[in-house]
Amino acid sequence: PDIAHAVRRLGEHLAAFTVEHFDQAKRALRYLKFTKDYGLVMRVKDGEEVDLRVYTYAD
């Protein structure tokens, strides 16, 4: 979801891809490369029940 907008915008230009679009695609790939180890960490005690609810708006 963090790069969905960039991918959608690049997809709009597939028929007439330019050097600028290629540079933007490389930038998106670099972002993925350098954020692959990012994430959310939740630590709980053994046996503790967790009720996790996540809401997002991805229009």
Buried (B, 14 or more C-beta within 10 A) or exposed (E): EEBEEBEEEBEEEEEEEEEEBEEBBEEBEEEEEEEEEEEEEEEEEEEEEEEEEEEEEEE
